[in-house]
Amino acid sequence: MNLILFGPPAAGKGTQAKRLVDVHGMVQLSTGDMLRAAIASGSELGQKVKGVLDRGDLVTDEIVIALIEDRLPEAEAAGGAIFDGFPRTVAQAEALDAMLARRGAKVDVVLRLKVDESALMSRIAKRFAEQGRADDNPDVFATRLKAYNDQTAPLLPYYQGQGKLIELDGMGPVEAVAADIDVALGKVGK
C-alpha cells in the first residue's frame, strides 16, 4: 500500500508516519528527513538545500523527485511507502503518479490531517525549543505555511477527484489520530 500523509507543516505527519512504519513495516519517505540528511552530509546539494530551507522556500521538484525515486525500491520491498511531505504541488503529484505507474503501482490513499493553523504555532514553538530546527523558526514557519496554502492546497481536489482523499481531525491526541488513521486504512480497498 502506498499512502500520502497530507497536511501543513507541524500537522503531525512525521509522528504518524513513524508509528505506521513500526506497525505496518512500510518505508517512510519523508522529504524533510531526506533534505535534512542531505544538509548534514555537507555535500554541494546539501548546501544548496540548506539555503533554500533557511529562507523558508520549497526545494525544486527535480531535487525532491530524484530523492523519492531513489528510495522507491526500498519501499516496494517493504510492501509500500508512506509519503510524508510529498507531493506538495499538483506537478509533483502527477510526477509521482507517473513514477509509480511505471513500476506497476499507485497511490492507494491520501490521509489529510486537518488542523487549526493558529494552533500550529504552539506546536512549532515547542518543537523549536526542543529540537532547535532552523525550519521551525516562527518567521520561517510562517513562510512555509503560506507556501503550503498557496501551492499544496490545490492537491485536495486532485486527490478528491480520484476518490483517494480521506480527511481526519489532526488536532486530537496522537493516540486518537492514530486510531482514526487505522480505521481509515482498514477501509482502503474494500
SVG drawing of the C-alpha trace seen along z (x, -y; Angstrom):
<svg xmlns="http://www.w3.org/2000/svg" viewBox="-15 -36 45 43">
<polyline fill="none" stroke="black" stroke-width="0.4" points="0.0,0.0 1.2,-3.5 -0.2,-6.3 0.3,-10.0 0.1,-11.9 -1.2,-15.3 -1.3,-18.4 0.6,-21.6 3.9,-21.7 3.7,-20.6 0.4,-18.8 1.8,-15.6 2.6,-13.8 6.0,-12.7 4.8,-11.4 2.0,-9.3 4.3,-8.1 6.8,-6.8 4.0,-4.9 2.8,-3.4 6.4,-2.3 6.5,-0.5 3.1,1.1 3.0,2.0 6.7,2.2 6.3,-0.3 9.0,-2.7 8.6,-6.4 9.7,-8.6 9.9,-11.9 11.2,-14.7 12.1,-16.7 14.2,-13.9 15.9,-13.3 16.6,-17.0 18.0,-17.3 20.2,-14.3 21.5,-16.0 22.3,-19.1 24.1,-17.0 26.2,-15.4 27.8,-18.7 27.5,-17.9 27.0,-20.6 23.4,-19.6 23.1,-19.8 24.4,-23.3 22.0,-24.3 19.1,-22.7 20.1,-24.5 20.0,-27.9 16.5,-27.2 15.1,-25.8 16.7,-28.7 14.7,-31.1 11.5,-29.1 11.2,-28.3 10.4,-24.9 13.1,-22.8 12.7,-22.3 10.6,-19.5 13.6,-17.9 15.6,-17.5 12.6,-16.2 11.5,-13.7 15.1,-12.4 15.3,-11.8 11.9,-10.0 12.7,-7.9 16.0,-6.7 14.1,-5.3 11.2,-3.6 12.9,-0.2 13.3,0.0 9.6,-0.9 8.5,1.7 10.5,4.4 8.8,3.4 5.3,3.6 4.6,-0.1 5.6,-3.7 4.3,-6.4 4.9,-9.7 5.4,-12.4 5.8,-15.9 5.5,-14.8 3.8,-15.6 3.5,-19.3 2.3,-20.5 0.0,-19.2 3.1,-18.8 4.7,-16.6 1.5,-14.6 1.4,-14.0 5.1,-13.0 4.5,-10.6 1.6,-9.0 3.7,-8.6 6.7,-7.3 4.6,-4.7 2.7,-3.7 6.0,-2.9 6.6,-0.5 3.1,1.0 2.0,-0.8 -0.2,-3.7 -1.1,-5.9 -3.8,-4.0 -5.0,-6.6 -4.3,-10.2 -4.9,-10.9 -5.3,-14.6 -4.7,-15.7 -6.9,-18.7 -5.5,-21.2 -6.1,-24.6 -3.3,-26.8 -3.2,-29.1 -2.6,-26.0 0.3,-25.0 2.3,-28.0 2.2,-26.3 3.5,-23.1 6.2,-24.9 7.3,-26.9 7.5,-23.7 9.4,-21.8 11.8,-24.7 12.5,-24.8 13.1,-21.0 14.9,-20.4 16.2,-23.8 15.4,-23.0 16.0,-26.1 12.9,-25.5 10.8,-25.8 11.8,-29.4 8.4,-31.2 9.2,-33.6 10.4,-30.8 7.4,-28.7 5.0,-31.5 6.7,-31.4 6.4,-27.6 2.7,-27.7 1.9,-30.3 3.8,-28.2 1.7,-25.2 -1.6,-27.1 -0.6,-28.6 1.0,-25.6 -0.1,-22.5 -3.8,-23.0 -4.7,-22.5 -3.8,-18.8 -7.1,-18.4 -9.3,-18.5 -6.7,-16.5 -6.9,-13.5 -10.6,-14.1 -11.3,-13.7 -9.5,-10.3 -11.6,-9.2 -8.4,-8.8 -8.8,-11.6 -9.8,-10.8 -9.9,-13.7 -9.1,-13.2 -9.0,-15.5 -5.3,-16.1 -5.8,-18.2 -6.6,-15.3 -4.1,-13.5 -1.5,-11.4 -3.2,-8.2 -6.7,-9.4 -5.3,-10.5 -3.5,-7.1 -6.8,-5.2 -8.6,-7.3 -5.8,-6.5 -6.1,-2.8 -9.8,-2.9 -9.3,-4.8 -6.7,-2.3 -8.9,0.6 -11.5,-0.8 -9.0,-1.1 -9.6,1.4 -12.9,2.5"/>
</svg>
